[in-house]
């Protein structure tokens, strides 16, 4: 998966996205900024990830779909905005930064 590919952050199911596409790194940066914490977003080779899952006892029937998820589904080719939040809530979706700030202020991410 290319690190600069845009992916859709899905909120609550298929077709419910925020108002802009974000990479995982951009989403993590928004949350880190809201919490004032250092949070890193890294990438590991898919084979290493799959091996780690297997070594941790994750059954093969789950490892294979995870491999597919991170190599075919979340590689950026499926990234597009949809109107699911607008239709479901009847309002424009908030940007992640606003949601992250409100969530952090409410103490949801406090240890």
N, CA, C and O atoms as CSV, one atom per row, in Angstrom:
chain,resi,resn,atom,element,x,y,z
A,1,UNK,N,N,0.854,-1.172,0.000
A,1,UNK,CA,C,0.000,0.000,0.000
A,1,UNK,C,C,0.899,1.234,0.000
A,1,UNK,O,O,1.769,1.371,0.860
A,2,UNK,N,N,0.695,2.105,-0.936
A,2,UNK,CA,C,1.490,3.320,-1.024
A,2,UNK,C,C,1.109,4.269,0.109
A,2,UNK,O,O,-0.069,4.428,0.429
A,3,UNK,N,N,2.112,4.892,0.707
A,3,UNK,CA,C,1.853,5.715,1.878
A,3,UNK,C,C,1.080,6.985,1.560
A,3,UNK,O,O,0.428,7.535,2.448
A,4,UNK,N,N,1.130,7.466,0.334
A,4,UNK,CA,C,0.437,8.706,0.006
A,4,UNK,C,C,-0.946,8.488,-0.588
A,4,UNK,O,O,-1.612,9.452,-0.967
A,5,UNK,N,N,-1.381,7.259,-0.673
A,5,UNK,CA,C,-2.705,6.992,-1.216
A,5,UNK,C,C,-3.767,7.506,-0.256
A,5,UNK,O,O,-3.629,7.381,0.961
A,6,UNK,N,N,-4.813,8.076,-0.805
A,6,UNK,CA,C,-5.929,8.548,0.002
A,6,UNK,C,C,-6.889,7.380,0.208
A,6,UNK,O,O,-7.168,6.617,-0.717
A,7,UNK,N,N,-7.375,7.258,1.403
A,7,UNK,CA,C,-8.364,6.225,1.694
A,7,UNK,C,C,-9.562,6.882,2.339
A,7,UNK,O,O,-9.448,7.942,2.955
A,8,UNK,N,N,-10.687,6.260,2.198
A,8,UNK,CA,C,-11.895,6.759,2.830
A,8,UNK,C,C,-11.949,6.241,4.246
A,8,UNK,O,O,-11.885,5.030,4.461
A,9,UNK,N,N,-12.063,7.118,5.208
A,9,UNK,CA,C,-12.280,6.697,6.581
A,9,UNK,C,C,-13.760,6.418,6.734
A,9,UNK,O,O,-14.584,7.327,6.637
A,10,UNK,N,N,-14.093,5.181,6.969
A,10,UNK,CA,C,-15.486,4.785,7.033
A,10,UNK,C,C,-15.974,4.941,8.459
A,10,UNK,O,O,-15.341,4.455,9.397
A,11,UNK,N,N,-17.084,5.608,8.619
A,11,UNK,CA,C,-17.675,5.841,9.926
A,11,UNK,C,C,-19.012,5.126,10.001
A,11,UNK,O,O,-20.002,5.597,9.441
A,12,UNK,N,N,-19.048,3.998,10.683
A,12,UNK,CA,C,-20.306,3.321,10.912
A,12,UNK,C,C,-20.843,2.525,9.750
A,12,UNK,O,O,-22.020,2.167,9.758
A,13,UNK,N,N,-20.047,2.234,8.764
A,13,UNK,CA,C,-20.508,1.389,7.682
A,13,UNK,C,C,-20.203,1.975,6.322
A,13,UNK,O,O,-19.801,3.132,6.202
A,14,UNK,N,N,-20.392,1.193,5.336
A,14,UNK,CA,C,-20.095,1.585,3.967
A,14,UNK,C,C,-20.906,2.801,3.546
A,14,UNK,O,O,-22.111,2.880,3.787
A,15,UNK,N,N,-20.232,3.732,2.923
A,15,UNK,CA,C,-20.928,4.881,2.373
A,15,UNK,C,C,-21.106,6.046,3.322
A,15,UNK,O,O,-21.748,7.032,2.960
A,16,UNK,N,N,-20.568,5.968,4.507
A,16,UNK,CA,C,-20.689,7.071,5.457
A,16,UNK,C,C,-19.298,7.648,5.697
A,16,UNK,O,O,-18.524,7.106,6.486
A,17,UNK,N,N,-18.986,8.728,5.028
A,17,UNK,CA,C,-17.661,9.314,5.146
A,17,UNK,C,C,-17.758,10.766,5.570
A,17,UNK,O,O,-18.822,11.384,5.542
A,18,UNK,N,N,-16.603,11.288,5.967
A,18,UNK,CA,C,-16.525,12.704,6.286
A,18,UNK,C,C,-16.457,13.525,5.016
A,18,UNK,O,O,-16.614,12.988,3.920
A,19,UNK,N,N,-16.222,14.837,5.153
A,19,UNK,CA,C,-16.263,15.709,3.988
A,19,UNK,C,C,-14.997,15.718,3.129
A,19,UNK,O,O,-14.960,16.389,2.098
A,20,UNK,N,N,-13.956,14.980,3.542
A,20,UNK,CA,C,-12.750,14.911,2.710
A,20,UNK,C,C,-12.046,13.585,2.932
A,20,UNK,O,O,-12.196,12.946,3.974
A,21,UNK,N,N,-11.271,13.184,1.923
A,21,UNK,CA,C,-10.511,11.946,2.021
A,21,UNK,C,C,-9.240,12.193,2.807
A,21,UNK,O,O,-8.626,13.253,2.690
A,22,UNK,N,N,-8.842,11.208,3.613
A,22,UNK,CA,C,-7.626,11.307,4.424
A,22,UNK,C,C,-6.801,10.044,4.269
A,22,UNK,O,O,-7.343,8.950,4.111
A,23,UNK,N,N,-5.491,10.202,4.316
A,23,UNK,CA,C,-4.634,9.035,4.459
A,23,UNK,C,C,-4.672,8.643,5.930
A,23,UNK,O,O,-5.118,9.422,6.771
A,24,UNK,N,N,-4.206,7.438,6.240
A,24,UNK,CA,C,-4.109,7.046,7.638
A,24,UNK,C,C,-3.210,8.034,8.379
A,24,UNK,O,O,-3.523,8.427,9.503
A,25,UNK,N,N,-2.101,8.439,7.767
A,25,UNK,CA,C,-1.175,9.370,8.418
A,25,UNK,C,C,-1.855,10.710,8.707
A,25,UNK,O,O,-1.647,11.294,9.770
A,26,UNK,N,N,-2.663,11.196,7.771
A,26,UNK,CA,C,-3.370,12.460,7.997
A,26,UNK,C,C,-4.388,12.331,9.134
A,26,UNK,O,O,-4.529,13.243,9.949
A,27,UNK,N,N,-5.090,11.208,9.187
A,27,UNK,CA,C,-6.065,10.991,10.257
A,27,UNK,C,C,-5.374,10.925,11.611
A,27,UNK,O,O,-5.849,11.516,12.582
A,28,UNK,N,N,-4.258,10.212,11.682
A,28,UNK,CA,C,-3.501,10.110,12.932
A,28,UNK,C,C,-2.989,11.483,13.342
A,28,UNK,O,O,-3.013,11.820,14.526
A,29,UNK,N,N,-2.528,12.276,12.388
A,29,UNK,CA,C,-2.034,13.621,12.698
A,29,UNK,C,C,-3.153,14.492,13.279
A,29,UNK,O,O,-2.911,15.276,14.197
A,30,UNK,N,N,-4.365,14.362,12.753
A,30,UNK,CA,C,-5.504,15.117,13.286
A,30,UNK,C,C,-5.789,14.722,14.736
A,30,UNK,O,O,-6.018,15.582,15.586
A,31,UNK,N,N,-5.773,13.426,15.010
A,31,UNK,CA,C,-6.038,12.941,16.371
A,31,UNK,C,C,-4.906,13.336,17.312
A,31,UNK,O,O,-5.156,13.739,18.448
A,32,UNK,N,N,-3.665,13.224,16.850
A,32,UNK,CA,C,-2.522,13.622,17.673
A,32,UNK,C,C,-2.612,15.105,18.031
A,32,UNK,O,O,-2.363,15.491,19.173
A,33,UNK,N,N,-2.967,15.926,17.055
A,33,UNK,CA,C,-3.099,17.353,17.316
A,33,UNK,C,C,-4.184,17.658,18.329
A,33,UNK,O,O,-4.020,18.537,19.176
A,34,UNK,N,N,-5.282,16.942,18.246
A,34,UNK,CA,C,-6.404,17.165,19.156
A,34,UNK,C,C,-6.090,16.716,20.573
A,34,UNK,O,O,-6.557,17.321,21.539
A,35,UNK,N,N,-5.307,15.664,20.698
A,35,UNK,CA,C,-5.009,15.121,22.026
A,35,UNK,C,C,-3.745,15.706,22.636
A,35,UNK,O,O,-3.526,15.598,23.843
A,36,UNK,N,N,-2.907,16.330,21.801
A,36,UNK,CA,C,-1.631,16.835,22.288
A,36,UNK,C,C,-0.629,15.725,22.545
A,36,UNK,O,O,0.366,15.926,23.241
A,37,UNK,N,N,-0.892,14.552,21.983
A,37,UNK,CA,C,0.010,13.406,22.169
A,37,UNK,C,C,0.790,13.127,20.900
A,37,UNK,O,O,0.368,13.466,19.795
A,38,UNK,N,N,1.935,12.501,21.090
A,38,UNK,CA,C,2.709,12.036,19.943
A,38,UNK,C,C,2.153,10.673,19.537
A,38,UNK,O,O,2.219,9.713,20.306
A,39,UNK,N,N,1.613,10.598,18.342
A,39,UNK,CA,C,1.092,9.347,17.815
A,39,UNK,C,C,1.736,9.147,16.448
A,39,UNK,O,O,1.723,10.039,15.600
A,40,UNK,N,N,2.288,7.981,16.258
A,40,UNK,CA,C,2.956,7.707,14.989
A,40,UNK,C,C,2.088,6.807,14.123
A,40,UNK,O,O,1.327,5.975,14.617
A,41,UNK,N,N,2.223,6.994,12.858
A,41,UNK,CA,C,1.570,6.134,11.882
A,41,UNK,C,C,2.676,5.547,11.022
A,41,UNK,O,O,3.405,6.284,10.358
A,42,UNK,N,N,2.804,4.245,11.029
A,42,UNK,CA,C,3.849,3.605,10.249
A,42,UNK,C,C,3.264,2.564,9.319
A,42,UNK,O,O,2.078,2.240,9.372
A,43,UNK,N,N,4.112,2.067,8.490
A,43,UNK,CA,C,3.700,1.054,7.530
A,43,UNK,C,C,4.679,-0.105,7.605
A,43,UNK,O,O,5.892,0.097,7.658
A,44,UNK,N,N,4.151,-1.309,7.609
A,44,UNK,CA,C,4.993,-2.493,7.566
A,44,UNK,C,C,4.599,-3.305,6.343
A,44,UNK,O,O,3.464,-3.215,5.875
A,45,UNK,N,N,5.527,-4.095,5.824
A,45,UNK,CA,C,5.199,-4.930,4.666
A,45,UNK,C,C,4.056,-5.899,5.015
A,45,UNK,O,O,3.983,-6.410,6.132
A,46,UNK,N,N,3.184,-6.136,4.056
A,46,UNK,CA,C,2.016,-6.971,4.303
A,46,UNK,C,C,2.400,-8.383,4.746
A,46,UNK,O,O,1.712,-8.972,5.580
A,47,UNK,N,N,3.480,-8.930,4.205
A,47,UNK,CA,C,3.908,-10.272,4.615
A,47,UNK,C,C,4.313,-10.296,6.084
A,47,UNK,O,O,4.031,-11.259,6.796
A,48,UNK,N,N,4.973,-9.236,6.531
A,48,UNK,CA,C,5.364,-9.144,7.939
A,48,UNK,C,C,4.124,-9.033,8.827
A,48,UNK,O,O,4.049,-9.661,9.883
A,49,UNK,N,N,3.166,-8.239,8.394
A,49,UNK,CA,C,1.923,-8.084,9.152
A,49,UNK,C,C,1.186,-9.421,9.248
A,49,UNK,O,O,0.755,-9.819,10.330
A,50,UNK,N,N,1.045,-10.106,8.125
A,50,UNK,CA,C,0.347,-11.396,8.111
A,50,UNK,C,C,1.069,-12.416,8.981
A,50,UNK,O,O,0.425,-13.183,9.696
A,51,UNK,N,N,2.393,-12.435,8.929
A,51,UNK,CA,C,3.176,-13.354,9.765
A,51,UNK,C,C,3.001,-13.049,11.243
A,51,UNK,O,O,2.913,-13.961,12.065
A,52,UNK,N,N,2.950,-11.767,11.579
A,52,UNK,CA,C,2.751,-11.366,12.968
A,52,UNK,C,C,1.377,-11.800,13.465
A,52,UNK,O,O,1.240,-12.310,14.577
A,53,UNK,N,N,0.366,-11.594,12.633
A,53,UNK,CA,C,-0.972,-12.043,13.011
A,53,UNK,C,C,-0.982,-13.545,13.278
A,53,UNK,O,O,-1.514,-14.001,14.291
A,54,UNK,N,N,-0.391,-14.307,12.364
A,54,UNK,CA,C,-0.351,-15.769,12.513
A,54,UNK,C,C,0.426,-16.162,13.765
A,54,UNK,O,O,0.011,-17.056,14.502
A,55,UNK,N,N,1.547,-15.498,14.004
A,55,UNK,CA,C,2.372,-15.808,15.181
A,55,UNK,C,C,1.628,-15.504,16.485
A,55,UNK,O,O,1.882,-16.137,17.510
A,56,UNK,N,N,0.723,-14.548,16.442
A,56,UNK,CA,C,-0.075,-14.190,17.616
A,56,UNK,C,C,-1.301,-15.077,17.774
A,56,UNK,O,O,-2.103,-14.890,18.689
A,57,UNK,N,N,-1.441,-16.050,16.866
A,57,UNK,CA,C,-2.535,-17.004,16.981
A,57,UNK,C,C,-3.811,-16.636,16.255
A,57,UNK,O,O,-4.850,-17.260,16.466
A,58,UNK,N,N,-3.742,-15.629,15.405
A,58,UNK,CA,C,-4.925,-15.270,14.627
A,58,UNK,C,C,-5.151,-16.365,13.589
A,58,UNK,O,O,-4.239,-16.687,12.827
A,59,UNK,N,N,-6.339,-16.935,13.547
A,59,UNK,CA,C,-6.612,-18.027,12.602
A,59,UNK,C,C,-6.421,-17.597,11.143
A,59,UNK,O,O,-6.667,-16.444,10.788
A,60,UNK,N,N,-5.986,-18.529,10.319
A,60,UNK,CA,C,-5.725,-18.252,8.904
A,60,UNK,C,C,-6.940,-17.688,8.186
A,60,UNK,O,O,-6.796,-16.876,7.271
A,61,UNK,N,N,-8.142,-18.109,8.590
A,61,UNK,CA,C,-9.337,-17.597,7.919
A,61,UNK,C,C,-9.568,-16.110,8.180
A,61,UNK,O,O,-10.383,-15.485,7.501
A,62,UNK,N,N,-8.863,-15.537,9.155
A,62,UNK,CA,C,-8.916,-14.097,9.392
A,62,UNK,C,C,-7.706,-13.385,8.795
A,62,UNK,O,O,-7.805,-12.228,8.385
A,63,UNK,N,N,-6.574,-14.063,8.746
A,63,UNK,CA,C,-5.357,-13.452,8.204
A,63,UNK,C,C,-5.527,-13.151,6.719
A,63,UNK,O,O,-5.142,-12.077,6.258
A,64,UNK,N,N,-6.089,-14.071,5.981
A,64,UNK,CA,C,-6.262,-13.878,4.541
A,64,UNK,C,C,-7.140,-12.666,4.220
A,64,UNK,O,O,-6.762,-11.864,3.366
A,65,UNK,N,N,-8.293,-12.503,4.869
A,65,UNK,CA,C,-9.084,-11.294,4.594
A,65,UNK,C,C,-8.373,-10.003,5.003
A,65,UNK,O,O,-8.545,-8.973,4.351
A,66,UNK,N,N,-7.585,-10.048,6.065
A,66,UNK,CA,C,-6.835,-8.859,6.465
A,66,UNK,C,C,-5.804,-8.500,5.404
A,66,UNK,O,O,-5.603,-7.327,5.089
A,67,UNK,N,N,-5.161,-9.512,4.863
A,67,UNK,CA,C,-4.196,-9.278,3.768
A,67,UNK,C,C,-4.911,-8.591,2.605
A,67,UNK,O,O,-4.417,-7.606,2.057
A,68,UNK,N,N,-6.071,-9.118,2.235
A,68,UNK,CA,C,-6.843,-8.532,1.137
A,68,UNK,C,C,-7.264,-7.101,1.472
A,68,UNK,O,O,-7.173,-6.210,0.628
A,69,UNK,N,N,-7.717,-6.887,2.689
A,69,UNK,CA,C,-8.163,-5.564,3.105
A,69,UNK,C,C,-7.073,-4.522,2.896
A,69,UNK,O,O,-7.326,-3.452,2.342
A,70,UNK,N,N,-5.859,-4.837,3.341
A,70,UNK,CA,C,-4.784,-3.848,3.289
A,70,UNK,C,C,-4.050,-3.793,1.959
A,70,UNK,O,O,-3.289,-2.854,1.726
A,71,UNK,N,N,-4.250,-4.766,1.079
A,71,UNK,CA,C,-3.576,-4.701,-0.217
A,71,UNK,C,C,-4.503,-4.309,-1.356
A,71,UNK,O,O,-4.044,-3.756,-2.355
A,72,UNK,N,N,-5.797,-4.581,-1.228
A,72,UNK,CA,C,-6.713,-4.299,-2.334
A,72,UNK,C,C,-7.800,-3.293,-1.977
A,72,UNK,O,O,-8.175,-2.471,-2.813
A,73,UNK,N,N,-8.305,-3.345,-0.766
A,73,UNK,CA,C,-9.429,-2.489,-0.403
A,73,UNK,C,C,-8.961,-1.104,0.026
A,73,UNK,O,O,-9.519,-0.097,-0.410
A,74,UNK,N,N,-7.949,-1.046,0.871
A,74,UNK,CA,C,-7.500,0.227,1.445
A,74,UNK,C,C,-6.250,0.790,0.788
A,74,UNK,O,O,-5.474,1.491,1.437
A,75,UNK,N,N,-6.047,0.498,-0.479
A,75,UNK,CA,C,-4.846,0.985,-1.155
A,75,UNK,C,C,-5.052,2.326,-1.840
A,75,UNK,O,O,-4.140,2.828,-2.497
A,76,UNK,N,N,-6.219,2.905,-1.698
A,76,UNK,CA,C,-6.506,4.208,-2.284
A,76,UNK,C,C,-7.421,4.152,-3.486
A,76,UNK,O,O,-8.102,5.134,-3.784
A,77,UNK,N,N,-7.457,3.035,-4.184
A,77,UNK,CA,C,-8.287,2.978,-5.398
A,77,UNK,C,C,-9.780,3.084,-5.080
A,77,UNK,O,O,-10.570,3.447,-5.952
A,78,UNK,N,N,-10.165,2.779,-3.869
A,78,UNK,CA,C,-11.571,2.837,-3.480
A,78,UNK,C,C,-11.934,4.139,-2.774
A,78,UNK,O,O,-13.074,4.321,-2.346
A,79,UNK,N,N,-10.978,5.032,-2.655
A,79,UNK,CA,C,-11.221,6.283,-1.940
A,79,UNK,C,C,-12.081,7.239,-2.744
A,79,UNK,O,O,-11.672,7.715,-3.803
A,80,UNK,N,N,-13.255,7.512,-2.246
A,80,UNK,CA,C,-14.131,8.506,-2.844
A,80,UNK,C,C,-15.124,8.966,-1.777
A,80,UNK,O,O,-15.449,8.235,-0.842
A,81,UNK,N,N,-15.577,10.161,-1.943
A,81,UNK,CA,C,-16.539,10.701,-0.982
A,81,UNK,C,C,-17.944,10.248,-1.329
A,81,UNK,O,O,-18.299,10.084,-2.496
A,82,UNK,N,N,-18.729,10.051,-0.289
A,82,UNK,CA,C,-20.129,9.674,-0.470
A,82,UNK,C,C,-20.990,10.570,0.412
A,82,UNK,O,O,-20.473,11.306,1.252
A,83,UNK,N,N,-22.278,10.507,0.221
A,83,UNK,CA,C,-23.174,11.381,0.958
A,83,UNK,C,C,-23.925,10.664,2.077
A,83,UNK,O,O,-24.991,11.121,2.490
A,84,UNK,N,N,-23.393,9.558,2.570
A,84,UNK,CA,C,-24.073,8.764,3.596
A,84,UNK,C,C,-24.334,9.513,4.886
A,84,UNK,O,O,-25.419,9.388,5.453
A,85,UNK,N,N,-23.370,10.290,5.369
A,85,UNK,CA,C,-23.573,11.052,6.606
A,85,UNK,C,C,-24.645,12.110,6.382
A,85,UNK,O,O,-25.543,12.281,7.206
A,86,UNK,N,N,-24.544,12.808,5.279
A,86,UNK,CA,C,-25.543,13.828,4.951
A,86,UNK,C,C,-26.938,13.225,4.914
A,86,UNK,O,O,-27.879,13.792,5.469
A,87,UNK,N,N,-27.072,12.083,4.264
A,87,UNK,CA,C,-28.384,11.440,4.158
A,87,UNK,C,C,-28.858,10.899,5.510
A,87,UNK,O,O,-30.030,11.037,5.861
A,88,UNK,N,N,-27.941,10.282,6.269
A,88,UNK,CA,C,-28.328,9.669,7.546
A,88,UNK,C,C,-28.650,10.703,8.618
A,88,UNK,O,O,-29.597,10.531,9.386
A,89,UNK,N,N,-27.867,11.771,8.671
A,89,UNK,CA,C,-28.028,12.758,9.743
A,89,UNK,C,C,-28.742,14.026,9.309
A,89,UNK,O,O,-29.168,14.824,10.142
A,90,UNK,N,N,-28.868,14.205,8.018
A,90,UNK,CA,C,-29.514,15.412,7.531
A,90,UNK,C,C,-28.683,16.654,7.697
A,90,UNK,O,O,-29.214,17.765,7.731
A,91,UNK,N,N,-27.383,16.477,7.802
A,91,UNK,CA,C,-26.476,17.623,7.932
A,91,UNK,C,C,-25.149,17.290,7.272
A,91,UNK,O,O,-24.837,16.128,7.012
A,92,UNK,N,N,-24.390,18.317,7.013
A,92,UNK,CA,C,-23.056,18.134,6.454
A,92,UNK,C,C,-22.166,17.461,7.490
A,92,UNK,O,O,-22.200,17.840,8.661
A,93,UNK,N,N,-21.369,16.469,7.089
A,93,UNK,CA,C,-20.483,15.820,8.060
A,93,UNK,C,C,-19.397,16.772,8.542
A,93,UNK,O,O,-18.966,17.672,7.820
A,94,UNK,N,N,-18.963,16.550,9.789
A,94,UNK,CA,C,-17.864,17.341,10.346
A,94,UNK,C,C,-16.535,16.793,9.843
A,94,UNK,O,O,-16.414,15.610,9.524
A,95,UNK,N,N,-15.551,17.665,9.779
A,95,UNK,CA,C,-14.214,17.202,9.444
A,95,UNK,C,C,-13.650,16.462,10.653
A,95,UNK,O,O,-14.046,16.729,11.787
A,96,UNK,N,N,-12.742,15.548,10.416
A,96,UNK,CA,C,-12.182,14.741,11.486
A,96,UNK,C,C,-11.530,15.600,12.563
A,96,UNK,O,O,-11.645,15.288,13.748
A,97,UNK,N,N,-10.853,16.670,12.177
A,97,UNK,CA,C,-10.176,17.521,13.163
A,97,UNK,C,C,-11.181,18.070,14.184
A,97,UNK,O,O,-10.891,18.101,15.380
A,98,UNK,N,N,-12.345,18.499,13.724
A,98,UNK,CA,C,-13.364,19.015,14.644
A,98,UNK,C,C,-13.871,17.913,15.563
A,98,UNK,O,O,-14.005,18.114,16.770
A,99,UNK,N,N,-14.147,16.760,14.994
A,99,UNK,CA,C,-14.616,15.622,15.790
A,99,UNK,C,C,-13.546,15.216,16.815
A,99,UNK,O,O,-13.864,14.950,17.974
A,100,UNK,N,N,-12.296,15.171,16.391
A,100,UNK,CA,C,-11.210,14.771,17.291
A,100,UNK,C,C,-11.058,15.761,18.441
A,100,UNK,O,O,-10.871,15.356,19.588
A,101,UNK,N,N,-11.137,17.053,18.141
A,101,UNK,CA,C,-11.029,18.062,19.208
A,101,UNK,C,C,-12.172,17.909,20.214
A,101,UNK,O,O,-11.942,17.957,21.423
A,102,UNK,N,N,-13.396,17.725,19.725
A,102,UNK,CA,C,-14.542,17.573,20.629
A,102,UNK,C,C,-14.427,16.294,21.453
A,102,UNK,O,O,-14.745,16.288,22.642
A,103,UNK,N,N,-13.980,15.224,20.829
A,103,UNK,CA,C,-13.830,13.959,21.531
A,103,UNK,C,C,-12.743,14.045,22.601
A,103,UNK,O,O,-12.912,13.547,23.713
A,104,UNK,N,N,-11.620,14.689,22.248
A,104,UNK,CA,C,-10.530,14.860,23.208
A,104,UNK,C,C,-10.978,15.757,24.372
A,104,UNK,O,O,-10.668,15.475,25.530
A,105,UNK,N,N,-11.695,16.820,24.067
A,105,UNK,CA,C,-12.160,17.734,25.116
A,105,UNK,C,C,-13.140,17.045,26.075
A,105,UNK,O,O,-13.215,17.392,27.254
A,106,UNK,N,N,-13.882,16.073,25.558
A,106,UNK,CA,C,-14.828,15.332,26.396
A,106,UNK,C,C,-14.131,14.285,27.250
A,106,UNK,O,O,-14.762,13.649,28.094
A,107,UNK,N,N,-12.827,14.103,27.035
A,107,UNK,CA,C,-12.061,13.152,27.837
A,107,UNK,C,C,-12.139,11.707,27.386
A,107,UNK,O,O,-11.699,10.809,28.104
A,108,UNK,N,N,-12.690,11.470,26.212
A,108,UNK,CA,C,-12.873,10.097,25.740
A,108,UNK,C,C,-11.551,9.350,25.535
A,108,UNK,O,O,-11.520,8.122,25.617
A,109,UNK,N,N,-10.479,10.065,25.274
A,109,UNK,CA,C,-9.200,9.407,25.017
A,109,UNK,C,C,-8.228,9.540,26.180
A,109,UNK,O,O,-7.034,9.286,26.023
A,110,UNK,N,N,-8.724,9.932,27.334
A,110,UNK,CA,C,-7.859,10.024,28.515
A,110,UNK,C,C,-7.602,8.630,29.063
A,110,UNK,O,O,-8.491,7.779,29.057
A,111,UNK,N,N,-6.382,8.399,29.536
A,111,UNK,CA,C,-6.080,7.062,30.095
A,111,UNK,C,C,-6.868,6.759,31.356
A,111,UNK,O,O,-6.721,5.681,31.933
